[in-house]
Amino acid sequence: MTNRLNAVLIIGSAPDSVLVRTWDLSPFASRVAINNAWQLFDGWTYLIYPEDFPPNKLPDLPVAKHKKLITAEEYVPQQNHFGGFVYAGGTMAFTAGYWALGALKPDLMAYVGCDMVYSNEKNKSSHFYGNGTADPLRADLTLQSLEAKSIRLMALAHSQNCAVINLSQQPESRLRFPRTDISDLSLHADHASLLDRQGELLSEQQVLKAFAVEKELGYMVPSGRYWEHESEFDKNKLREVDGLWTQAFTG
């Protein structure tokens, strides 16, 4: 990876998120931990969490000067700028991406520990800290297709000249971002090659069609608390929007 890239690492709580403990994270200008992921390592620079995150699970305050806590006050405006929670998907893996895209203006966003695949095997942990709630799998009209939501985020990132990759080493992922091994990042000579790789996965015509349908529906909740207005949204229409995003992915 070249140092001239403004690279952001987004870390979730899946079991393989522990990989960050073994990686050289110096190429990443920002390291965004989601919810409990700050416990993994001391090298996080931002911690993003929802309004209902238990206070006793936060790091001791005050945090170091080079670290910052990101709450709804910061991420809701950024999310709204990119179309709002109803279209983006109401789970923190996507919220973190949209916040980073707007606030940090990266050239590259890399994800790890956010595959949103949960094993049914007994005695197998769902998170690095043990078993937790599979938040993205809850019954929520904004999360009918996690794959579609990841394609939407990738398309919006692409429009901002930002490449998105998935550093996960897990066999399955709900994210449709290009897979990359961290040891191969140095093979990408420049920003343009990352964007070209991503652009090949997106149909511009279908992306524009999906955005047009979103605009026509006009589903927006400025407060970010879309669940308080759930009766105002047509679940089937949102499923159709997800279908358009799925069709926009050519990989």
N, C-alpha and C positions, 0 to 999 in steps of 0.2 A: 504494500500500500504506500502511495506517495504521501509525503507530509503535507503537500499543498492541498489535499482534500480536507474539507471540513467534515470529519467523520463522526457519527454519533452511534453509540452502542446502546441498544434497548434490551434490558435484562428482565425476564419474567421468572416464575418460580417453578417451572417444570424441573424434573430431576436432573436433566443435563445442564441446567444453568450453573451447576458447580464448575463447569469448564472454565468459567471466567477466572477462577483461582489459579489456573495454570497458564493462562494466556498473558502475553505482553500486551497490555492495554494502552501503552503510550501513544500509538497511532490515533487513538480515539480522543478527539478534543473534549467530548462530553460522554458521560456514562450515566444513562438514565435507568434507575432501578424502579421497578413497579412493585408497590405494596411491600411484601416481606423480603423482597430480593436485596434490600440494603444490608441484610444480615450476612450475605454471602462473602462480602469483602469490603474493605475500607475505601476502595478506590472509586466509589460512586460519587458523582458530582451533583446529580439531581435525584430526588425521591418523589415520585408522583403517586398519589393515592386518592381514593374517592372519599366522599363526605361521610360514609358509614364505616370507614376504616377505624378499628379500635385504637384509641389513643395509647393504650398500654403496649401496642406493638410498634410504636414509633421509636426512633432513636432518641437518646437522651438529649434534651435541649439545654443550652443552644448548640446547634451543630457548628462545625468548623466554618470559617469564613468562605472557603472555596466550595462549600456544599449549599444546596438550597432545596427547601421543601416546596413542592408544586401541588397546589390544591385547586378546587373547582374555581376559585377566584381567578386563577391564571389559565386553566385549561379550557373552561367553557367558552370564553371569547374566541380562542383559537379554533376550537371545534366548530363553532358557529360560522367562522370565516370559511370553513371548508364544507359547509352544507348542513351542519348540525348532527346531533346524535342519532336521529331516526334513520338517516341514510348511512352514517359512518359505522354504526354498531355500538351498542352500549356496554362495552367491556373494556377494561383498562389497557389491554394490549393495543387496541386501535386508538384509544384516547391518547395514550402516550405517543404514538406515532404522529398523530395530527398535531399535538402540542409541540413536539420536537420540530416537525416540519415548519410550523409557523413561527415559533419562538427562536429556534436555533438556526434555521435556514441552512440545513446541511447539504453537502454534495452527495453524501452517502449515509444511509441509515441501515445498520446491521442489527438483526434480531437474534436472540438466543433465549431458550427457555420459554418460548411463547407458542408452541405448536398446537396447544389446545386439543391434544389427544389424550384421553384418559383410559388407562387400562382397567379391564374388569377382573384381572388376575388377583387372587387373594394374596395378601402379604406383600403387595407391590405398591410402593408409595406413589401418590399422585403429584406430590410437590417435593422439593428438595428437603423441606423440614418435616416431612411426614405426609399424612393425609389431610387434605383441605377441601373446601367446597369448589366444585368444578363450575365456577361462575359463568363461563361462556356457554355452558350447556343448559342453563336455566331456561324456563319457558319465557321467552321475550320476543316480541314481534320484530325487534331490530336485529335479532341474532338467528334468523331462520337459516341463513347460509353464511357461515364464517368464511368459507372460501370466497364467496362473492364480495364480502366486505374487505377482504385482503386485496382483492383485485382492484377495488375502488381506491383504496389507499395507495396502491402502487401507481395507478393511473394519475392520481392527483400529485403524487411525488414526481412522477415523470414530467408533468406539466410545469413543475418548479425546477426542472433540471436536477432532480435528486434521484439517485439510484437506491433501490431497496433490495437487500439480500437477506437470506436466512442462513445463519451459521450453525443451525442445529445439526446434530449428528444422529438424530432419531430417524427411524425408518419411515415414519409417517408424520405429516404435518398438515394442518388446515390452512396454513399460509401458502400462497401461491407465488411468493417471491422466489427469484432464482436461488438455488442452493449453492453455497460456496463453503469450502473448507478454509478456516482462518489461515492455514499455512499457504494457501494459494492466492491470498489477497495481493501479495507482492507481484504476482504475474500480470495483474491488470496495469498496463502501462500508463493509462490516463483516464480521466473522468469520462471522456467520450466513449471509450470502449464499454464502460459499465452501463451507460445510458443506451448504447446500441443493443446490448444484450437484452436489456429490459424492454426496449421498444419493440423488439421482435415478438415479444409475448403479448402485445396489446394491439387490438384492432382500433385504429383511430375512429373509424366510422361508427363502430359499436359503442365506443366510449362516449362520443358526442350524443348518440341516441339515448344512452342511459342518463346522462346529465340533463338532457332535454325533458325526459319523462319526470325526473326528480323535480325539475323546476315547475313543470305543469302541475304536479301534485301539490307542491308548496308546503310540505310537511316540515315545520320549524317550530321549536320551542326554545325561545331565547334564554330561558333560565337553565336549560340543560336537563331539567327534570321531566323528561318526556313521558315517564310512567304515570305522571299526574294527569296526562292528557291522552292516555292510550285509546280511549273510546272515540277520539277524533280521527284515528288513523285506520285505514283499511288494510288488514293483514294480507289479503290476497293481492292488493296493488303493490305492497312492499315485496311480496314474493315474486311478482312480475319484474320489479326493478332488479331484484337479485338475479333473476334469469337473464336480464340484459347484461349485467356485469359478468356473469358466467360466460355469456357468448362473446364478450369483449376479450376474453383470454384465449390466445391462440396456441398456448403451449400444450 
